[in-house]
Amino acid sequence: MNILGNGVDIVENIRIKKAITKKSFINRIFTKNEISDSKKKKFKANFFAKRFAAKESFVKALGIGFRDNIDFKDISVINDANGKPFIKLNPKVKDKIKKIFKVKKYNINLSISDEKNYSIAFTIISGT
């Protein structure tokens, strides 16, 4: 495995809890699927905080942050049938990865976790 980039982000859950009281924040940051998935969750602030941290950690791994026409909604954090989180990207960001790292194939590994006060995410982008 050839590590191309890695990123980490930590978020204070209370900050996201306050922010998600505004529908404009939710609609600006999260995809329709993420918003739909949140309706099944008891602790919505932690759910959204982990996704926020994951998106931030991904753009840090990419090495450019939220610029060059990359937006929060271009990145979606979903879980597989076993609950493992993974990042789903739109084609624009997939092409950006290939261009930045000069690769044709890559993997994205994501780990997210939360406690009462904080949520954290770690992303590794590797070449295959």
C-alpha positions in Angstrom: 0.0 0.0 0.0 1.4 3.4 -1.1 0.0 6.2 1.2 -0.7 9.2 -1.0 -2.3 11.4 1.7 -3.7 11.3 5.2 -5.9 13.6 7.3 -7.5 13.9 10.7 -10.1 16.1 12.1 -11.8 16.5 15.5 -15.0 18.3 16.2 -16.6 19.4 19.4 -20.1 17.9 19.3 -21.8 20.9 21.0 -20.7 23.1 18.1 -22.4 20.8 15.6 -25.5 20.5 17.8 -25.9 24.2 17.7 -25.2 24.4 14.0 -27.8 21.8 13.0 -30.6 23.8 14.5 -30.3 25.8 11.3 -31.7 24.0 8.3 -29.4 26.1 6.0 -26.3 24.5 7.7 -27.6 21.0 7.3 -28.5 21.6 3.6 -25.2 23.3 2.8 -23.0 20.6 4.4 -24.7 17.3 4.1 -26.1 15.2 1.2 -29.7 14.1 0.9 -28.6 10.5 1.8 -26.8 11.7 5.0 -29.8 13.8 6.0 -32.1 10.9 5.4 -29.9 8.5 7.4 -29.8 11.0 10.3 -33.6 10.6 10.8 -33.0 7.0 12.1 -30.4 8.2 14.7 -31.0 9.0 18.3 -27.9 11.2 18.8 -28.2 13.4 15.7 -25.4 15.9 16.8 -22.9 13.1 17.0 -24.0 11.6 13.7 -23.6 14.9 11.9 -20.4 15.7 13.8 -18.7 12.5 12.7 -19.6 13.1 9.1 -18.4 16.7 9.3 -15.1 15.5 10.7 -14.8 12.9 8.0 -15.3 15.4 5.2 -12.7 17.7 6.8 -10.2 14.8 7.2 -10.8 13.7 3.6 -9.9 17.1 2.1 -6.9 17.3 4.4 -5.8 13.9 3.1 -6.3 15.3 -0.4 -4.0 18.2 0.5 -6.1 21.1 -0.8 -8.9 21.6 1.7 -12.2 22.9 0.5 -11.0 24.8 -2.5 -10.5 24.2 -6.2 -14.3 23.7 -6.6 -14.6 21.1 -3.9 -17.7 21.4 -1.7 -18.9 19.5 1.4 -21.8 18.0 -0.6 -19.3 16.5 -3.1 -18.4 14.1 -0.3 -20.8 11.7 1.3 -20.2 9.5 4.3 -22.2 6.3 4.4 -22.1 3.0 6.2 -22.0 -0.5 4.7 -24.3 -3.3 5.9 -21.9 -4.0 8.8 -21.8 -0.4 9.9 -18.3 0.3 8.5 -18.1 4.0 7.3 -16.8 4.9 3.9 -16.6 7.9 1.7 -18.5 8.2 -1.5 -17.4 10.9 -3.9 -18.9 12.5 -6.9 -17.1 12.2 -10.3 -15.5 15.6 -10.0 -13.7 14.7 -6.8 -12.7 11.3 -8.1 -11.0 13.0 -11.1 -9.3 15.5 -8.7 -7.8 12.6 -6.8 -6.4 11.1 -10.0 -5.0 14.4 -11.1 -3.4 15.4 -7.8 -1.8 12.1 -7.0 -1.2 11.1 -10.7 -2.8 7.7 -10.2 -5.5 5.7 -12.0 -6.7 3.6 -9.0 -6.8 4.4 -5.3 -8.4 3.4 -2.1 -9.9 5.6 0.6 -9.9 4.3 4.2 -12.0 6.1 6.8 -12.3 5.7 10.6 -14.7 7.7 12.6 -15.4 7.7 16.3 -17.2 9.8 18.9 -17.5 10.3 22.6 -19.9 12.5 24.6 -18.0 15.7 23.8 -16.0 15.0 20.6 -16.1 13.3 17.3 -13.0 12.4 15.3 -12.2 11.1 11.8 -9.1 9.8 10.1 -8.7 9.3 6.4 -6.0 7.6 4.4 -5.8 7.8 0.6 -3.6 5.1 -0.8 -2.5 4.0 -4.3 -3.3 0.5 -5.4 
